[in-house]
Amino acid sequence: MAYGRQVLGTIGTTIQLSADGEPGAKLAGVTIDWSTVAAVSGSDVTVGDGVVVKVGDKYLRYGQVITRITATGKYGPYDPALSNGQELLVRGRAFLLNRTATNTEPADDHPEVIEAGRVWRARILQSEAATHTLALGPTFVEIGATFPELRFVEATS
């Protein structure tokens, strides 16, 4: 018989972008086109919120901007190098992921997204430089223009 502390599982939720959980989220979510997301290669990835993504699986990080793909109406990660709609930051066709989504969880095909409300600025995948890329995300100025109803909360120590 084992004695002492035994961890049976985890309780609670992962880190989210929303600072207060108030409306501003599209609770029904959007439909992700996982074919637009690169699979993890090399070794497993642990996202900043503790989600572990195995090699071969796909994920979109909390705070990442996703945009509507013109041909399908589904959503993929913002990528200024494309010309299929994923390069466009248009209000109502672009959203921020509230939590990390993976292609291995059925509910993550339709993740909760945010377009308004209070959000943690530091949790948004954004470029602090003047350029935007798939890896860095859009610039903070572009995020502010696309999501004018966001209120940014700064972390305090």
MDTraj code that builds the backbone (N, CA, C; nanometers):
import mdtraj as md
import numpy as np

residues = "MET ALA TYR GLY ARG GLN VAL LEU GLY THR ILE GLY THR THR ILE GLN LEU SER ALA ASP GLY GLU PRO GLY ALA LYS LEU ALA GLY VAL THR ILE ASP TRP SER THR VAL ALA ALA VAL SER GLY SER ASP VAL THR VAL GLY ASP GLY VAL VAL VAL LYS VAL GLY ASP LYS TYR LEU ARG TYR GLY GLN VAL ILE THR ARG ILE THR ALA THR GLY LYS TYR GLY PRO TYR ASP PRO ALA LEU SER ASN GLY GLN GLU LEU LEU VAL ARG GLY ARG ALA PHE LEU LEU ASN ARG THR ALA THR ASN THR GLU PRO ALA ASP ASP HIS PRO GLU VAL ILE GLU ALA GLY ARG VAL TRP ARG ALA ARG ILE LEU GLN SER GLU ALA ALA THR HIS THR LEU ALA LEU GLY PRO THR PHE VAL GLU ILE GLY ALA THR PHE PRO GLU LEU ARG PHE VAL GLU ALA THR SER".split()
xyz = np.array([
    [0.0841, -0.1184, 0.0000],
    [0.0000, 0.0000, 0.0000],
    [0.0882, 0.1241, 0.0000],
    [0.0527, 0.2211, -0.0825],
    [0.1294, 0.3453, -0.0917],
    [0.0794, 0.4449, 0.0110],
    [0.1715, 0.5172, 0.0703],
    [0.1365, 0.6191, 0.1680],
    [0.1810, 0.7558, 0.1169],
    [0.1242, 0.8607, 0.1731],
    [0.1639, 0.9954, 0.1357],
    [0.0729, 1.0526, 0.0296],
    [0.1161, 1.1629, -0.0253],
    [0.0371, 1.2359, -0.1238],
    [0.0351, 1.1612, -0.2569],
    [-0.0854, 1.1442, -0.3121],
    [-0.1006, 1.0826, -0.4428],
    [-0.1839, 1.1764, -0.5294],
    [-0.1271, 1.2196, -0.6425],
    [-0.1975, 1.3096, -0.7332],
    [-0.2803, 1.2248, -0.8285],
    [-0.4107, 1.2464, -0.8264],
    [-0.5015, 1.1675, -0.9090],
    [-0.5356, 1.2362, -1.0398],
    [-0.5167, 1.3657, -1.0492],
    [-0.5501, 1.4399, -1.1699],
    [-0.5404, 1.5884, -1.1422],
    [-0.5823, 1.6663, -1.2372],
    [-0.5778, 1.8101, -1.2200],
    [-0.7195, 1.8649, -1.2144],
    [-0.7326, 1.9763, -1.1475],
    [-0.8618, 2.0423, -1.1313],
    [-0.8481, 2.1840, -1.1841],
    [-0.9546, 2.2360, -1.2426],
    [-0.9528, 2.3739, -1.2878],
    [-0.9359, 2.3836, -1.4375],
    [-0.9028, 2.5040, -1.4813],
    [-0.8880, 2.5284, -1.6238],
    [-0.7479, 2.5783, -1.6536],
    [-0.7151, 2.5780, -1.7796],
    [-0.5848, 2.6284, -1.8219],
    [-0.5892, 2.7808, -1.8271],
    [-0.4757, 2.8397, -1.8521],
    [-0.4671, 2.9849, -1.8672],
    [-0.5576, 3.0269, -1.9816],
    [-0.6222, 3.1417, -1.9631],
    [-0.7048, 3.1956, -2.0704],
    [-0.6676, 3.3403, -2.0956],
    [-0.7078, 3.3893, -2.2115],
    [-0.6803, 3.5267, -2.2512],
    [-0.7687, 3.6253, -2.1766],
    [-0.8945, 3.5891, -2.1569],
    [-0.9896, 3.6777, -2.0907],
    [-0.9416, 3.7117, -1.9504],
    [-0.9464, 3.8389, -1.9167],
    [-0.9017, 3.8829, -1.7847],
    [-1.0115, 3.8712, -1.6800],
    [-1.1365, 3.8644, -1.7228],
    [-1.2455, 3.8601, -1.6255],
    [-1.3563, 3.7609, -1.6588],
    [-1.3483, 3.6937, -1.7721],
    [-1.4489, 3.5960, -1.8094],
    [-1.5820, 3.6565, -1.8496],
    [-1.5861, 3.7873, -1.8641],
    [-1.7105, 3.8552, -1.9020],
    [-1.7405, 3.8345, -2.0497],
    [-1.8640, 3.8604, -2.0902],
    [-1.8969, 3.8490, -2.2324],
    [-1.8035, 3.9344, -2.3167],
    [-1.7964, 3.9037, -2.4389],
    [-1.6963, 3.9571, -2.5305],
    [-1.6394, 3.8387, -2.6039],
    [-1.6771, 3.7212, -2.5514],
    [-1.6352, 3.5971, -2.6146],
    [-1.7485, 3.5446, -2.7010],
    [-1.7095, 3.4830, -2.8089],
    [-1.8052, 3.4139, -2.8941],
    [-1.8063, 3.2707, -2.8418],
    [-1.8951, 3.2428, -2.7468],
    [-1.8904, 3.1172, -2.6746],
    [-1.9102, 2.9952, -2.7635],
    [-1.9859, 3.0076, -2.8703],
    [-2.0063, 2.8945, -2.9604],
    [-1.8789, 2.8649, -3.0378],
    [-1.7906, 2.9617, -3.0433],
    [-1.6638, 2.9441, -3.1116],
    [-1.6760, 2.9539, -3.2626],
    [-1.5706, 2.9161, -3.3277],
    [-1.5622, 2.9146, -3.4729],
    [-1.5100, 2.7762, -3.5119],
    [-1.5139, 2.7432, -3.6385],
    [-1.4650, 2.6127, -3.6835],
    [-1.3221, 2.6275, -3.7356],
    [-1.2310, 2.5520, -3.6773],
    [-1.0897, 2.5572, -3.7163],
    [-1.0651, 2.4640, -3.8343],
    [-0.9897, 2.5113, -3.9326],
    [-0.9432, 2.4287, -4.0432],
    [-0.8035, 2.3816, -4.0047],
    [-0.7954, 2.2626, -3.9477],
    [-0.6674, 2.2134, -3.8962],
    [-0.5651, 2.1889, -4.0070],
    [-0.6088, 2.1823, -4.1335],
    [-0.5120, 2.1640, -4.2425],
    [-0.4241, 2.2874, -4.2608],
    [-0.4615, 2.4004, -4.2012],
    [-0.3825, 2.5235, -4.2124],
    [-0.2809, 2.5384, -4.0990],
    [-0.2761, 2.4397, -4.0106],
    [-0.1888, 2.4468, -3.8931],
    [-0.0789, 2.3414, -3.9068],
    [0.0446, 2.3821, -3.8841],
    [0.1580, 2.2895, -3.8934],
    [0.1595, 2.1949, -3.7734],
    [0.1962, 2.0707, -3.7983],
    [0.2090, 1.9715, -3.6911],
    [0.3401, 1.9930, -3.6161],
    [0.3394, 1.9569, -3.4901],
    [0.4602, 1.9641, -3.4074],
    [0.5581, 1.8592, -3.4585],
    [0.6847, 1.8989, -3.4731],
    [0.7877, 1.8045, -3.5177],
    [0.9069, 1.8116, -3.4234],
    [0.9894, 1.7112, -3.4282],
    [1.1105, 1.7090, -3.3455],
    [1.0857, 1.6507, -3.2083],
    [1.0186, 1.7259, -3.1231],
    [0.9865, 1.6783, -2.9884],
    [0.8575, 1.7448, -2.9414],
    [0.7988, 1.6871, -2.8379],
    [0.6748, 1.7412, -2.7836],
    [0.6942, 1.8873, -2.7427],
    [0.5855, 1.9645, -2.7474],
    [0.5888, 2.1060, -2.7105],
    [0.4992, 2.1263, -2.5888],
    [0.5493, 2.1987, -2.4899],
    [0.4656, 2.2385, -2.3770],
    [0.4349, 2.3865, -2.3948],
    [0.3063, 2.4169, -2.4136],
    [0.2612, 2.5540, -2.4335],
    [0.2681, 2.6262, -2.2991],
    [0.2722, 2.7590, -2.3004],
    [0.2846, 2.8390, -2.1790],
    [0.1781, 2.8133, -2.0740],
    [0.0653, 2.7546, -2.1135],
    [-0.0410, 2.7257, -2.0174],
    [-0.0339, 2.5831, -1.9642],
    [0.0735, 2.5102, -1.9992],
    [0.0928, 2.3748, -1.9489],
    [0.0382, 2.2657, -2.0393],
    [-0.0298, 2.3005, -2.1466],
    [-0.0806, 2.2003, -2.2405],
    [0.0379, 2.1378, -2.3131],
    [0.0443, 2.0045, -2.3133],
    [0.1510, 1.9327, -2.3826],
    [0.0965, 1.8844, -2.5159],
    [0.1667, 1.9205, -2.6241],
    [0.1269, 1.8813, -2.7589],
    [0.2307, 1.7820, -2.8093],
    [0.1864, 1.6631, -2.8430],
    [0.2747, 1.5551, -2.8873],
    [0.3197, 1.5768, -3.0319],
    [0.4330, 1.5203, -3.0655],
    [0.4837, 1.5244, -3.2021],
    [0.3762, 1.4691, -3.2957],
    [0.3518, 1.5395, -3.4053],
    [0.2517, 1.4980, -3.5023],
    [0.1160, 1.5624, -3.4803],
    [0.0912, 1.6136, -3.3586],
    [-0.0351, 1.6818, -3.3296],
    [-0.0223, 1.8298, -3.3655],
    [-0.1357, 1.8990, -3.3682],
    [-0.1387, 2.0409, -3.4040],
    [-0.2032, 2.1200, -3.2911],
    [-0.1648, 2.2483, -3.2802],
    [-0.2253, 2.3335, -3.1789],
    [-0.2244, 2.4791, -3.2229],
    [-0.3136, 2.5537, -3.1618],
    [-0.3162, 2.6997, -3.1725],
    [-0.3122, 2.7515, -3.0296],
    [-0.2225, 2.8422, -3.0014],
    [-0.1987, 2.8920, -2.8656],
    [-0.3044, 2.9948, -2.8231],
    [-0.3358, 2.9939, -2.6935],
    [-0.4228, 3.0974, -2.6379],
    [-0.3655, 3.2336, -2.6764],
    [-0.4542, 3.3302, -2.7090],
    [-0.4086, 3.4634, -2.7471],
    [-0.3678, 3.4768, -2.8926],
    [-0.3782, 3.3687, -2.9701],
    [-0.3416, 3.3746, -3.1113],
    [-0.4581, 3.4298, -3.1926],
    [-0.4257, 3.5109, -3.2935],
    [-0.5275, 3.5659, -3.3824],
    [-0.5583, 3.4612, -3.4897],
    [-0.6869, 3.4339, -3.5074],
    [-0.7298, 3.3462, -3.6158],
    [-0.8217, 3.4266, -3.7070],
    [-0.8166, 3.3959, -3.8356],
    [-0.8936, 3.4717, -3.9342],
    [-0.9694, 3.3761, -4.0262],
    [-1.0729, 3.4294, -4.0885],
    [-1.1624, 3.3490, -4.1726],
    [-1.0993, 3.3227, -4.3091],
    [-1.1023, 3.1965, -4.3494],
    [-1.0531, 3.1555, -4.4804],
    [-1.1675, 3.1767, -4.5792],
    [-1.1430, 3.2543, -4.6808],
    [-1.2475, 3.2959, -4.7746],
    [-1.3199, 3.1788, -4.8394],
    [-1.2480, 3.0799, -4.8898],
    [-1.3091, 2.9707, -4.9657],
    [-1.3947, 2.8771, -4.8822],
    [-1.3580, 2.8559, -4.7563],
    [-1.4272, 2.7552, -4.6742],
    [-1.5145, 2.8136, -4.5641],
    [-1.4852, 2.9371, -4.5213],
    [-1.5571, 2.9948, -4.4086],
    [-1.5048, 2.9456, -4.2747],
    [-1.4071, 2.8540, -4.2763],
    [-1.3443, 2.8076, -4.1524],
    [-1.2331, 2.9050, -4.1159],
    [-1.1694, 2.8800, -4.0022],
    [-1.0676, 2.9716, -3.9512],
    [-0.9319, 2.9042, -3.9379],
    [-0.8277, 2.9852, -3.9604],
    [-0.6903, 2.9399, -3.9442],
    [-0.6080, 3.0515, -3.8841],
    [-0.4830, 3.0238, -3.8481],
    [-0.3990, 3.1261, -3.7857],
    [-0.3693, 3.2410, -3.8813],
    [-0.3687, 3.3623, -3.8283],
    [-0.3331, 3.4800, -3.9072],
    [-0.1962, 3.4592, -3.9694],
    [-0.1858, 3.4818, -4.1006],
    [-0.0585, 3.4666, -4.1708],
    [-0.0529, 3.5695, -4.2836],
    [0.0231, 3.6784, -4.2654],
    [0.0285, 3.7843, -4.3661],
    [0.0921, 3.7415, -4.4981],
    [0.1556, 3.6228, -4.5030],
    [0.2192, 3.5766, -4.6259],
    [0.1213, 3.5046, -4.7193],
    [-0.0007, 3.4782, -4.6734],
    [-0.0981, 3.4052, -4.7550],
    [-0.1911, 3.5008, -4.8287],
    [-0.2755, 3.4441, -4.9149],
    [-0.3738, 3.5260, -4.9870],
    [-0.5078, 3.4517, -4.9957],
    [-0.5445, 3.3843, -4.8872],
    [-0.6691, 3.3075, -4.8831],
    [-0.7684, 3.3602, -4.7791],
    [-0.7397, 3.4765, -4.7250],
    [-0.8218, 3.5341, -4.6191],
    [-0.7509, 3.5337, -4.4847],
    [-0.6538, 3.4435, -4.4668],
    [-0.5805, 3.4375, -4.3400],
    [-0.4896, 3.5579, -4.3204],
    [-0.4666, 3.6348, -4.4254],
    [-0.3810, 3.7537, -4.4163],
    [-0.4606, 3.8786, -4.3795],
    [-0.5928, 3.8655, -4.3740],
    [-0.6785, 3.9825, -4.3509],
    [-0.7178, 3.9971, -4.2044],
    [-0.7022, 4.1160, -4.1538],
    [-0.7459, 4.1469, -4.0179],
    [-0.8694, 4.2347, -4.0302],
    [-0.9854, 4.1698, -4.0362],
    [-1.1119, 4.2388, -4.0572],
    [-1.2024, 4.2107, -3.9380],
    [-1.2541, 4.3153, -3.8800],
    [-1.3446, 4.3006, -3.7657],
    [-1.4617, 4.2100, -3.8036],
    [-1.4931, 4.1142, -3.7179],
    [-1.6005, 4.0195, -3.7434],
    [-1.5562, 3.8962, -3.8201],
    [-1.4352, 3.9000, -3.8751],
    [-1.3796, 3.7848, -3.9476],
    [-1.2459, 3.7420, -3.8865],
    [-1.2088, 3.8079, -3.7773],
    [-1.0860, 3.7747, -3.7047],
    [-1.1207, 3.7693, -3.5560],
    [-1.0563, 3.6765, -3.4853],
    [-1.0826, 3.6592, -3.3432],
    [-0.9541, 3.6210, -3.2720],
    [-0.9564, 3.6278, -3.1398],
    [-0.8455, 3.5838, -3.0556],
    [-0.8896, 3.4574, -2.9824],
    [-0.8032, 3.3565, -2.9788],
    [-0.8358, 3.2342, -2.9052],
    [-0.8287, 3.2608, -2.7552],
    [-0.9310, 3.2191, -2.6833],
    [-0.9323, 3.2383, -2.5386],
    [-0.8450, 3.1347, -2.4679],
    [-0.8413, 3.0123, -2.5187],
    [-0.7602, 2.9044, -2.4607],
    [-0.6879, 2.8304, -2.5736],
    [-0.5845, 2.7566, -2.5376],
    [-0.5134, 2.6748, -2.6348],
    [-0.6068, 2.5681, -2.6904],
    [-0.6023, 2.5472, -2.8216],
    [-0.6823, 2.4451, -2.8887],
    [-0.5889, 2.3462, -2.9566],
    [-0.6257, 2.2170, -2.9521],
    [-0.5474, 2.1134, -3.0195],
    [-0.6377, 2.0336, -3.1126],
    [-0.5772, 1.9706, -3.2114],
    [-0.6561, 1.8897, -3.3044],
    [-0.6927, 1.7538, -3.2458],
    [-0.6472, 1.7237, -3.1253],
    [-0.6760, 1.5941, -3.0632],
    [-0.7967, 1.5979, -2.9698],
    [-0.8435, 1.7158, -2.9361],
    [-0.9619, 1.7293, -2.8498],
    [-1.0810, 1.7659, -2.9367],
    [-1.1855, 1.6834, -2.9405],
    [-1.3003, 1.7112, -3.0275],
    [-1.3611, 1.8505, -3.0083],
    [-1.3712, 1.8980, -2.8860],
    [-1.4301, 2.0298, -2.8608],
    [-1.3434, 2.1426, -2.9159],
    [-1.2152, 2.1155, -2.9365],
    [-1.1246, 2.2192, -2.9850],
    [-1.1396, 2.2476, -3.1343],
    [-1.2239, 2.1722, -3.2039],
    [-1.2536, 2.2056, -3.3428],
    [-1.3357, 2.3341, -3.3498],
    [-1.3996, 2.3694, -3.2379],
    [-1.4847, 2.4888, -3.2295],
    [-1.4504, 2.5650, -3.1004],
    [-1.3286, 2.6185, -3.0911],
    [-1.2846, 2.6809, -2.9655],
    [-1.3524, 2.8153, -2.9386],
    [-1.3563, 2.8497, -2.8113],
    [-1.4080, 2.9797, -2.7680],
    [-1.3116, 3.0887, -2.8137],
    [-1.3678, 3.1939, -2.8732],
    [-1.2857, 3.3045, -2.9212],
    [-1.3364, 3.4366, -2.8652],
    [-1.2500, 3.5375, -2.8696],
    [-1.2791, 3.6683, -2.8118],
    [-1.2651, 3.7760, -2.9188],
    [-1.3527, 3.8747, -2.9117],
    [-1.3388, 3.9910, -2.9997],
    [-1.3593, 4.1219, -2.9235],
    [-1.3964, 4.1124, -2.7959],
    [-1.4196, 4.2308, -2.7135],
    [-1.3993, 4.1927, -2.5675],
    [-1.3969, 4.2925, -2.4809],
    [-1.3846, 4.2672, -2.3378],
    [-1.2438, 4.2907, -2.2865],
    [-1.2241, 4.2537, -2.1608],
    [-1.0952, 4.2726, -2.0957],
    [-1.0075, 4.1512, -2.1187],
    [-0.8866, 4.1738, -2.1710],
    [-0.7918, 4.0661, -2.1981],
    [-0.6536, 4.1022, -2.1431],
    [-0.5778, 3.9993, -2.1100],
    [-0.4399, 4.0188, -2.0664],
    [-0.3548, 4.0489, -2.1890],
    [-0.2999, 4.1691, -2.1954],
    [-0.2202, 4.2093, -2.3117],
    [-0.1013, 4.1170, -2.3334],
    [-0.0335, 4.0779, -2.2272],
    [0.0863, 3.9956, -2.2387],
    [0.0560, 3.8556, -2.2926],
    [-0.0693, 3.8132, -2.2891],
    [-0.1047, 3.6794, -2.3368],
    [-0.1428, 3.6768, -2.4851],
    [-0.1478, 3.7934, -2.5490],
    [-0.1797, 3.7990, -2.6915],
    [-0.0533, 3.7710, -2.7710],
    [-0.0632, 3.6804, -2.8686],
    [0.0499, 3.6532, -2.9567],
    [0.0594, 3.7709, -3.0529],
    [0.1573, 3.8585, -3.0285],
    [0.1676, 3.9823, -3.1046],
    [0.3129, 4.0186, -3.1281],
    [0.3353, 4.0868, -3.2378],
    [0.4688, 4.1337, -3.2710],
    [0.4908, 4.2694, -3.2045],
    [0.5960, 4.2811, -3.1296],
    [0.6309, 4.4097, -3.0696],
    [0.7073, 4.4957, -3.1696],
    [0.7527, 4.4320, -3.2777],
    [0.8255, 4.5052, -3.3824],
    [0.7249, 4.5647, -3.4813],
    [0.7756, 4.6297, -3.5811],
    [0.6894, 4.6929, -3.6808],
    [0.6403, 4.5933, -3.7852],
    [0.6955, 4.4720, -3.7848],
    [0.6551, 4.3725, -3.8835],
    [0.5694, 4.2643, -3.8197],
    [0.4861, 4.2047, -3.9013],
    [0.4009, 4.0965, -3.8540],
    [0.4332, 3.9698, -3.9317],
    [0.4241, 3.8549, -3.8650],
    [0.4505, 3.7257, -3.9276],
    [0.3575, 3.6219, -3.8669],
    [0.3549, 3.5037, -3.9274],
    [0.2786, 3.3935, -3.8715],
    [0.3277, 3.3620, -3.7305],
    [0.4589, 3.3532, -3.7124],
    [0.5151, 3.3158, -3.5828],
    [0.4943, 3.4229, -3.4763],
    [0.5098, 3.5495, -3.5143],
    [0.5002, 3.6574, -3.4168],
    [0.3582, 3.7110, -3.3991],
    [0.2748, 3.6946, -3.4993],
    [0.1404, 3.7507, -3.4952],
    [0.1390, 3.8929, -3.5489],
    [0.0199, 3.9537, -3.5496],
    [0.0098, 4.0923, -3.5958],
    [0.0725, 4.1879, -3.4944],
    [0.0916, 4.3116, -3.5341],
    [0.1449, 4.4107, -3.4412],
    [0.0362, 4.4531, -3.3426],
    [0.0761, 4.5134, -3.2343],
    [-0.0207, 4.5594, -3.1344],
    [-0.1132, 4.6651, -3.1942],
    [-0.0618, 4.7498, -3.2809],
    [-0.1439, 4.8524, -3.3471],
    [-0.2515, 4.7854, -3.4328],
    [-0.2137, 4.6809, -3.5066],
    [-0.3111, 4.6089, -3.5890],
    [-0.4179, 4.5415, -3.5024],
    [-0.3779, 4.4867, -3.3898],
    [-0.4746, 4.4231, -3.2992],
    [-0.5732, 4.5264, -3.2474],
    [-0.5240, 4.6422, -3.2083],
    [-0.6117, 4.7487, -3.1596],
    [-0.7103, 4.7955, -3.2646],
    [-0.6667, 4.8022, -3.3904],
    [-0.7544, 4.8456, -3.4986],
    [-0.8581, 4.7393, -3.5330],
    [-0.8198, 4.6128, -3.5253],
    [-0.9105, 4.5029, -3.5593],
    [-1.0119, 4.4764, -3.4482],
    [-0.9704, 4.4952, -3.3256],
    [-1.0551, 4.4665, -3.2089],
    [-1.0715, 4.5926, -3.1241],
    [-1.1450, 4.6926, -3.1725],
    [-1.1541, 4.8197, -3.1000],
    [-1.2261, 4.8105, -2.9655],
    [-1.2990, 4.7017, -2.9408],
    [-1.3709, 4.6878, -2.8147],
    [-1.2939, 4.6084, -2.7100],
    [-1.1676, 4.5760, -2.7390],
    [-1.0832, 4.5108, -2.6384],
    [-1.0354, 4.6148, -2.5384],
    [-1.0266, 4.5757, -2.4143],
    [-0.9643, 4.6574, -2.3097],
    [-0.8484, 4.5761, -2.2553],
    [-0.7302, 4.6324, -2.2626],
    [-0.6093, 4.5595, -2.2279],
    [-0.5762, 4.5759, -2.0810],
    [-0.5501, 4.4634, -2.0172],
    [-0.5132, 4.4598, -1.8758],
    [-0.3650, 4.4261, -1.8705],
    [-0.2906, 4.5061, -1.7964],
    [-0.1489, 4.4828, -1.7785],
    [-0.1279, 4.4067, -1.6492],
    [-0.0379, 4.3111, -1.6502],
    [-0.0067, 4.2350, -1.5303],
    [0.0721, 4.3226, -1.4338],
    [0.0446, 4.3072, -1.3083],
    [0.1206, 4.3795, -1.2052],
    [0.1856, 4.2785, -1.1129],
    [0.3000, 4.3150, -1.0598],
    [0.3685, 4.2199, -0.9718],
    [0.3502, 4.2581, -0.8275],
])
top = md.Topology()
chain = top.add_chain()
for i, resn in enumerate(residues, 1):
    res = top.add_residue(resn, chain, resSeq=i)
    for name in ("N", "CA", "C"):
        top.add_atom(name, md.element.get_by_symbol(name[0]), res)
traj = md.Trajectory(xyz[None], top)
